Amino acid sequence: MFPSVTRSSTPDPALAAAIRRLREQREMTQEALAFASGITTGSVARIELGQSVPGWDTVRQLAQALDVSIVELAAAVEAER
C-alpha cells in the first residue's frame, strides 16, 4: 500500500521563485507561459507570487511549457531554498 499524500495548503516560496526564474531565463512573459501551459495568466502570476498552491497537473503543465523535466524543476526548487 502506498502512503497517503496530502496537498499542502501553504504556498512554497522556493517553487514560486524557481518557476519565475526558469520563465525569465527563457525570456517568456507570464502570458506566454500561461498559454503554453494551458492555465490562466492570473494563475501563473499567483503561483510566481507565492499566493497559490498549484496542483500536480498544473506543475506538470508548467514544467512541460518551460521545457524541463519534473526532476529538473525539483532541482531548481531546491536551488532556491
KEDOPA-33332 format. One record per atom (N, C-alpha, C): residue in one letter; atom name; x, z, y. Coordinates in pm, whole numbers, plus 32768, in hexadecimal, padded with zeros to 4 digits. Example, Ala and Ser with C-alpha at 12.3 -4.5 7.8 and 13.67 -1.06 7.14 Angstrom:
// residues 2
+------+-------+------+------+------+
! doro ! kolmi !   xx !   zz !   yy !
+------+-------+------+------+------+
!    A !     N ! 8527 ! 830C ! 7DC7 !
!    A !    CA ! 84CE ! 830C ! 7E3E !
!    A !     C ! 8528 ! 830C ! 7EB6 !
!    S !     N ! 8505 ! 82C4 ! 7F1F !
!    S !    CA ! 8557 ! 82CA ! 7F96 !
!    S !     C ! 850A ! 8313 ! 8003 !
+------+-------+------+------+------+
***
This chain:
// residues 81
+------+-------+------+------+------+
! doro ! kolmi !   xx !   zz !   yy !
+------+-------+------+------+------+
!    M !     N ! 8053 ! 8000 ! 7F8B !
!    M !    CA ! 8000 ! 8000 ! 8000 !
!    M !     C ! 8059 ! 8000 ! 807D !
!    F !     N ! 802E ! 7FB6 ! 80E2 !
!    F !    CA ! 807A ! 7FAC ! 815E !
!    F !     C ! 8054 ! 801E ! 81BB !
!    P !     N ! 80B2 ! 804C ! 820B !
!    P !    CA ! 8091 ! 80B6 ! 826A !
!    P !     C ! 8034 ! 8081 ! 82D7 !
!    S !     N ! 7FE5 ! 80D7 ! 830D !
!    S !    CA ! 7F8B ! 80B2 ! 8378 !
!    S !     C ! 7FD9 ! 8098 ! 83F8 !
!    V !     N ! 7FB7 ! 802C ! 843B !
!    V !    CA ! 7FF8 ! 800B ! 84BA !
!    V !     C ! 7F90 ! 801B ! 8527 !
!    T !     N ! 7FB0 ! 806C ! 8589 !
!    T !    CA ! 7F54 ! 807F ! 85F8 !
!    T !     C ! 7F8D ! 803C ! 8674 !
!    R !     N ! 7F36 ! 8005 ! 86C3 !
!    R !    CA ! 7F5C ! 7FC3 ! 873F !
!    R !     C ! 7F6D ! 802C ! 87AC !
!    S !     N ! 7FDD ! 8025 ! 87F0 !
!    S !    CA ! 7FF7 ! 8083 ! 885D !
!    S !     C ! 7F9B ! 8064 ! 88D2 !
!    S !     N ! 7F71 ! 80C9 ! 8917 !
!    S !    CA ! 7F1F ! 80B5 ! 898F !
!    S !     C ! 7F74 ! 80BF ! 8A0C !
!    T !     N ! 7FF6 ! 80D3 ! 89FA !
!    T !    CA ! 8052 ! 80DF ! 8A6B !
!    T !     C ! 80A7 ! 8061 ! 8A75 !
!    P !     N ! 80A3 ! 801C ! 8AE7 !
!    P !    CA ! 80F5 ! 7FA4 ! 8AF7 !
!    P !     C ! 818A ! 7FC4 ! 8AE8 !
!    D !     N ! 81D4 ! 7F65 ! 8AB3 !
!    D !    CA ! 8264 ! 7F74 ! 8A9E !
!    D !     C ! 82AF ! 7F2D ! 8B0E !
!    P !     N ! 82F0 ! 7F79 ! 8B68 !
!    P !    CA ! 8338 ! 7F3B ! 8BD7 !
!    P !     C ! 83A8 ! 7EDD ! 8BA8 !
!    A !     N ! 83E4 ! 7EF9 ! 8B36 !
!    A !    CA ! 844F ! 7EA3 ! 8B03 !
!    A !     C ! 8416 ! 7E1B ! 8AD8 !
!    L !     N ! 83A0 ! 7E1A ! 8A9A !
!    L !    CA ! 8360 ! 7D9D ! 8A75 !
!    L !     C ! 833C ! 7D4E ! 8AF3 !
!    A !     N ! 8306 ! 7D92 ! 8B55 !
!    A !    CA ! 82E2 ! 7D51 ! 8BD3 !
!    A !     C ! 835D ! 7D0E ! 8C12 !
!    A !     N ! 83CB ! 7D58 ! 8C1A !
!    A !    CA ! 8445 ! 7D24 ! 8C58 !
!    A !     C ! 8480 ! 7CB1 ! 8C07 !
!    A !     N ! 847C ! 7CBB ! 8B83 !
!    A !    CA ! 84B4 ! 7C53 ! 8B2D !
!    A !     C ! 8466 ! 7BD1 ! 8B3C !
!    I !     N ! 83E4 ! 7BD9 ! 8B3E !
!    I !    CA ! 8393 ! 7B60 ! 8B4D !
!    I !     C ! 83AD ! 7B20 ! 8BD4 !
!    R !     N ! 83B2 ! 7B72 ! 8C3C !
!    R !    CA ! 83CD ! 7B3B ! 8CC2 !
!    R !     C ! 8457 ! 7AFA ! 8CC8 !
!    R !     N ! 84BD ! 7B3E ! 8C91 !
!    R !    CA ! 8545 ! 7B08 ! 8C95 !
!    R !     C ! 854E ! 7A85 ! 8C49 !
!    L !     N ! 8513 ! 7A80 ! 8BD1 !
!    L !    CA ! 8516 ! 7A05 ! 8B82 !
!    L !     C ! 84CD ! 7994 ! 8BCB !
!    R !     N ! 845D ! 79B4 ! 8C09 !
!    R !    CA ! 8413 ! 794E ! 8C55 !
!    R !     C ! 8465 ! 7919 ! 8CC9 !
!    E !     N ! 84A3 ! 7973 ! 8D13 !
!    E !    CA ! 84F4 ! 794B ! 8D86 !
!    E !     C ! 856F ! 78FC ! 8D5B !
!    Q !     N ! 85AD ! 7922 ! 8CEB !
!    Q !    CA ! 8620 ! 78D7 ! 8CB8 !
!    Q !     C ! 85FA ! 7847 ! 8C98 !
!    R !     N ! 857F ! 7832 ! 8C72 !
!    R !    CA ! 854F ! 77AC ! 8C50 !
!    R !     C ! 8514 ! 7765 ! 8CC9 !
!    E !     N ! 851E ! 77A6 ! 8D3C !
!    E !    CA ! 84EA ! 7770 ! 8DBA !
!    E !     C ! 8457 ! 7749 ! 8DAE !
!    M !     N ! 840D ! 77A2 ! 8D6D !
!    M !    CA ! 837D ! 778F ! 8D5D !
!    M !     C ! 8333 ! 77E8 ! 8DBF !
!    T !     N ! 82C5 ! 77B6 ! 8DF3 !
!    T !    CA ! 826D ! 780B ! 8E43 !
!    T !     C ! 8213 ! 7859 ! 8DE3 !
!    Q !     N ! 81D1 ! 78BE ! 8E18 !
!    Q !    CA ! 816F ! 7906 ! 8DC6 !
!    Q !     C ! 8100 ! 78A8 ! 8D9B !
!    E !     N ! 80DC ! 784B ! 8DF2 !
!    E !    CA ! 8073 ! 77EA ! 8DD2 !
!    E !     C ! 809D ! 7791 ! 8D5D !
!    A !     N ! 811A ! 7764 ! 8D5F !
!    A !    CA ! 814C ! 770E ! 8CF2 !
!    A !     C ! 8151 ! 775A ! 8C6E !
!    L !     N ! 817D ! 77D8 ! 8C73 !
!    L !    CA ! 8182 ! 7829 ! 8BF9 !
!    L !     C ! 80F5 ! 7841 ! 8BC5 !
!    A !     N ! 8099 ! 785D ! 8C1F !
!    A !    CA ! 800E ! 7873 ! 8BF7 !
!    A !     C ! 7FD6 ! 77F7 ! 8BB3 !
!    F !     N ! 7FEB ! 7784 ! 8BEE !
!    F !    CA ! 7FB8 ! 7708 ! 8BB5 !
!    F !     C ! 7FF6 ! 76EE ! 8B2B !
!    A !     N ! 807A ! 76FE ! 8B22 !
!    A !    CA ! 80C1 ! 76E3 ! 8AA4 !
!    A !     C ! 809A ! 7744 ! 8A35 !
!    S !     N ! 8075 ! 77BD ! 8A5B !
!    S !    CA ! 8054 ! 7822 ! 89F7 !
!    S !     C ! 7FBE ! 782E ! 89DD !
!    G !     N ! 7F6E ! 77ED ! 8A2F !
!    G !    CA ! 7EDD ! 77F0 ! 8A1A !
!    G !     C ! 7E9A ! 7870 ! 8A48 !
!    I !     N ! 7EDA ! 78B7 ! 8AA4 !
!    I !    CA ! 7E9C ! 792E ! 8ADD !
!    I !     C ! 7E8E ! 791A ! 8B74 !
!    T !     N ! 7E4C ! 7975 ! 8BB5 !
!    T !    CA ! 7E36 ! 7963 ! 8C45 !
!    T !     C ! 7EB1 ! 798D ! 8C96 !
!    T !     N ! 7EB9 ! 7955 ! 8D0E !
!    T !    CA ! 7F25 ! 797A ! 8D69 !
!    T !     C ! 7F1D ! 7A0F ! 8D8B !
!    G !     N ! 7EA4 ! 7A41 ! 8D9B !
!    G !    CA ! 7E92 ! 7ACF ! 8DB7 !
!    G !     C ! 7EC7 ! 7B26 ! 8D46 !
!    S !     N ! 7EB3 ! 7AF9 ! 8CCA !
!    S !    CA ! 7EE6 ! 7B45 ! 8C57 !
!    S !     C ! 7F7E ! 7B47 ! 8C58 !
!    V !     N ! 7FBC ! 7AD4 ! 8C74 !
!    V !    CA ! 804F ! 7ACF ! 8C7B !
!    V !     C ! 8080 ! 7B2E ! 8CE8 !
!    A !     N ! 803F ! 7B2B ! 8D5C !
!    A !    CA ! 8069 ! 7B82 ! 8DCB !
!    A !     C ! 805D ! 7C15 ! 8DA4 !
!    R !     N ! 7FEE ! 7C3C ! 8D66 !
!    R !    CA ! 7FDA ! 7CC8 ! 8D3F !
!    R !     C ! 8040 ! 7CF3 ! 8CD5 !
!    I !     N ! 8060 ! 7C99 ! 8C78 !
!    I !    CA ! 80C4 ! 7CB9 ! 8C12 !
!    I !     C ! 814C ! 7CCD ! 8C54 !
!    E !     N ! 8172 ! 7C72 ! 8CAD !
!    E !    CA ! 81F5 ! 7C7B ! 8CF0 !
!    E !     C ! 81FF ! 7CF4 ! 8D4D !
!    L !     N ! 8190 ! 7D20 ! 8D82 !
!    L !    CA ! 8190 ! 7D95 ! 8DD9 !
!    L !     C ! 8186 ! 7E18 ! 8D89 !
!    G !     N ! 817B ! 7E0C ! 8D07 !
!    G !    CA ! 816F ! 7E83 ! 8CB4 !
!    G !     C ! 80E9 ! 7EC7 ! 8CC3 !
!    Q !     N ! 8082 ! 7E79 ! 8CE2 !
!    Q !    CA ! 7FFC ! 7EB1 ! 8CF4 !
!    Q !     C ! 7FA1 ! 7E95 ! 8C7D !
!    S !     N ! 7FD5 ! 7E4B ! 8C1B !
!    S !    CA ! 7F83 ! 7E23 ! 8BAA !
!    S !     C ! 7FD3 ! 7E2E ! 8B29 !
!    V !     N ! 7F8F ! 7E4C ! 8ABD !
!    V !    CA ! 7FCD ! 7E53 ! 8A39 !
!    V !     C ! 7F9D ! 7DD8 ! 89EB !
!    P !     N ! 7FF3 ! 7D73 ! 89DD !
!    P !    CA ! 7FC6 ! 7CFB ! 8997 !
!    P !     C ! 7FBA ! 7D13 ! 8901 !
!    G !     N ! 7F59 ! 7CD2 ! 88C5 !
!    G !    CA ! 7F49 ! 7CD8 ! 8835 !
!    G !     C ! 7FB1 ! 7C80 ! 87F0 !
!    W !     N ! 7FB6 ! 7C8D ! 876D !
!    W !    CA ! 8018 ! 7C43 ! 871E !
!    W !     C ! 800C ! 7BAC ! 8732 !
!    D !     N ! 7F92 ! 7B78 ! 8732 !
!    D !    CA ! 7F7F ! 7AE8 ! 8744 !
!    D !     C ! 7FB4 ! 7ABA ! 87CB !
!    T !     N ! 7F9D ! 7B08 ! 8831 !
!    T !    CA ! 7FCD ! 7AE6 ! 88B7 !
!    T !     C ! 8065 ! 7AE7 ! 88BC !
!    V !     N ! 80A3 ! 7B49 ! 887E !
!    V !    CA ! 8137 ! 7B4F ! 887A !
!    V !     C ! 816E ! 7AD4 ! 8831 !
!    R !     N ! 812E ! 7AAF ! 87C2 !
!    R !    CA ! 815B ! 7A37 ! 8778 !
!    R !     C ! 814C ! 79BA ! 87CE !
!    Q !     N ! 80DD ! 79AE ! 8815 !
!    Q !    CA ! 80C6 ! 793B ! 886B !
!    Q !     C ! 812D ! 7935 ! 88DC !
!    L !     N ! 814B ! 79A8 ! 8916 !
!    L !    CA ! 81AF ! 79AB ! 8981 !
!    L !     C ! 8239 ! 7985 ! 894C !
!    A !     N ! 825F ! 79BA ! 88DA !
!    A !    CA ! 82E1 ! 799A ! 889F !
!    A !     C ! 82EA ! 7904 ! 8884 !
!    Q !     N ! 8282 ! 78CC ! 884C !
!    Q !    CA ! 8282 ! 783C ! 8830 !
!    Q !     C ! 828E ! 77EC ! 88B1 !
!    A !     N ! 8243 ! 7812 ! 8918 !
!    A !    CA ! 8248 ! 77CB ! 8997 !
!    A !     C ! 82D2 ! 77D9 ! 89DA !
!    L !     N ! 8314 ! 7849 ! 89C2 !
!    L !    CA ! 839B ! 785F ! 89F9 !
!    L !     C ! 8408 ! 7824 ! 89A0 !
!    D !     N ! 83DF ! 77EB ! 892F !
!    D !    CA ! 843B ! 77AC ! 88CF !
!    D !     C ! 84A0 ! 780F ! 8898 !
!    V !     N ! 846E ! 7886 ! 8875 !
!    V !    CA ! 84C2 ! 78EC ! 8834 !
!    V !     C ! 8478 ! 791E ! 87B8 !
!    S !     N ! 84C4 ! 794B ! 8757 !
!    S !    CA ! 8487 ! 7987 ! 86E1 !
!    S !     C ! 845D ! 7A16 ! 8704 !
!    I !     N ! 840D ! 7A4F ! 86AD !
!    I !    CA ! 83E6 ! 7ADC ! 86BF !
!    I !     C ! 8462 ! 7B34 ! 86BB !
!    V !     N ! 84C1 ! 7B11 ! 8666 !
!    V !    CA ! 853E ! 7B5E ! 865D !
!    V !     C ! 858B ! 7B56 ! 86E0 !
!    E !     N ! 8591 ! 7ADF ! 871B !
!    E !    CA ! 85D6 ! 7AD0 ! 879C !
!    E !     C ! 858E ! 7B1B ! 880A !
!    L !     N ! 8509 ! 7B18 ! 8807 !
!    L !    CA ! 84BC ! 7B63 ! 886B !
!    L !     C ! 84D5 ! 7BF9 ! 885A !
!    A !     N ! 84D7 ! 7C27 ! 87DE !
!    A !    CA ! 84F1 ! 7CB6 ! 87C5 !
!    A !     C ! 857C ! 7CDC ! 87F7 !
!    A !     N ! 85DF ! 7C86 ! 87E3 !
!    A !    CA ! 8666 ! 7CA2 ! 8815 !
!    A !     C ! 8667 ! 7CA6 ! 88AE !
!    A !     N ! 861A ! 7C4F ! 88ED !
!    A !    CA ! 8612 ! 7C50 ! 897F !
!    A !     C ! 85D1 ! 7CCF ! 89B1 !
!    V !     N ! 856C ! 7CFF ! 8968 !
!    V !    CA ! 852A ! 7D7D ! 898E !
!    V !     C ! 858D ! 7DF0 ! 8981 !
!    E !     N ! 85D6 ! 7DF5 ! 8912 !
!    E !    CA ! 8637 ! 7E61 ! 88FF !
!    E !     C ! 86A5 ! 7E5C ! 8969 !
!    A !     N ! 86CC ! 7DE6 ! 8994 !
!    A !    CA ! 8732 ! 7DD9 ! 89FC !
!    A !     C ! 8703 ! 7E11 ! 8A82 !
!    E !     N ! 867F ! 7E15 ! 8A96 !
!    E !    CA ! 8646 ! 7E4B ! 8B12 !
!    E !     C ! 863B ! 7EE3 ! 8B0F !
!    R !     N ! 8649 ! 7F1F ! 8A9B !
!    R !    CA ! 8639 ! 7FB1 ! 8A91 !
!    R !     C ! 86B0 ! 7FFA ! 8AC8 !
+------+-------+------+------+------+
***
